[in-house]
Amino acid sequence: MELKNVFIDAEKSLGNITFAGAGRENQQRTNGRRAVTSRTYNLFSDIQRADNVVLSTAYGKTKSKAGVKHFEYEEPVALINPHVELGGYAINDRGYVNYTLYADDIVSMSDLADMTAKQQDSK
């Protein structure tokens, strides 16, 4: 069973998010050239403490134009349009859930404050 594009309230579900480092970069050959299909970033959450949060910016799924992101270690960040895909599976008599967190973009909190101020100034 799969649930796709479940939009979440990142503040309630993840709390304060800080950057923990870059993860994998997946590539695929298209027309003889290698193209990046997704990037993952590792995040720390003060609510989801059991595991580190892995964010995927999958270009084919979210049409993300995020590109490569560079943040300082443990710099506070915010997710733009976060959503998850959930998949359930069973092993023996136990049920498990595998979830993947996606976002259109990841920005530093200072950049988010600047973007918000610019939007309010334009109104």
Solvent accessible surface area in square Angstrom, and as a share of the most:
residue,aa,sasa,rsa
1,M,180,0.80
2,E,118,0.53
3,L,84,0.42
4,K,123,0.52
5,N,83,0.42
6,V,53,0.31
7,F,139,0.58
8,I,43,0.22
9,D,73,0.38
10,A,20,0.16
11,E,139,0.62
12,K,158,0.67
13,S,40,0.26
14,L,12,0.06
15,G,17,0.16
16,N,111,0.57
17,I,13,0.07
18,T,32,0.19
19,F,12,0.05
20,A,21,0.16
21,G,19,0.19
22,A,74,0.57
23,G,39,0.38
24,R,152,0.55
25,E,81,0.36
26,N,57,0.29
27,Q,80,0.36
28,Q,106,0.47
29,R,151,0.55
30,T,71,0.42
31,N,147,0.75
32,G,59,0.57
33,R,187,0.68
34,R,151,0.55
35,A,45,0.35
36,V,45,0.26
37,T,45,0.26
38,S,12,0.08
39,R,33,0.12
40,T,9,0.05
41,Y,4,0.01
42,N,48,0.24
43,L,0,0.00
44,F,63,0.26
45,S,14,0.09
46,D,58,0.30
47,I,89,0.45
48,Q,72,0.32
49,R,188,0.69
50,A,102,0.79
51,D,104,0.54
52,N,93,0.48
53,V,6,0.03
54,V,75,0.43
55,L,0,0.00
56,S,11,0.07
57,T,0,0.00
58,A,9,0.07
59,Y,42,0.16
60,G,64,0.61
61,K,122,0.52
62,T,20,0.11
63,K,152,0.64
64,S,6,0.04
65,K,186,0.79
66,A,14,0.11
67,G,28,0.27
68,V,81,0.47
69,K,42,0.18
70,H,157,0.70
71,F,38,0.16
72,E,130,0.58
73,Y,144,0.55
74,E,95,0.43
75,E,45,0.20
76,P,71,0.45
77,V,5,0.03
78,A,14,0.11
79,L,17,0.09
80,I,48,0.24
81,N,82,0.42
82,P,17,0.11
83,H,12,0.05
84,V,15,0.09
85,E,30,0.13
86,L,51,0.25
87,G,18,0.18
88,G,38,0.36
89,Y,110,0.42
90,A,78,0.61
91,I,99,0.50
92,N,146,0.75
93,D,149,0.77
94,R,167,0.61
95,G,67,0.65
96,Y,87,0.33
97,V,102,0.59
98,N,97,0.50
99,Y,112,0.43
100,T,51,0.30
101,L,4,0.02
102,Y,16,0.06
103,A,0,0.00
104,D,43,0.23
105,D,34,0.18
106,I,0,0.00
107,V,15,0.09
108,S,6,0.04
109,M,91,0.40
110,S,73,0.47
111,D,72,0.37
112,L,50,0.25
113,A,61,0.47
114,D,83,0.43
115,M,80,0.36
116,T,60,0.35
117,A,50,0.39
118,K,145,0.61
119,Q,116,0.52
120,Q,123,0.55
121,D,120,0.62
122,S,95,0.61
123,K,202,0.86
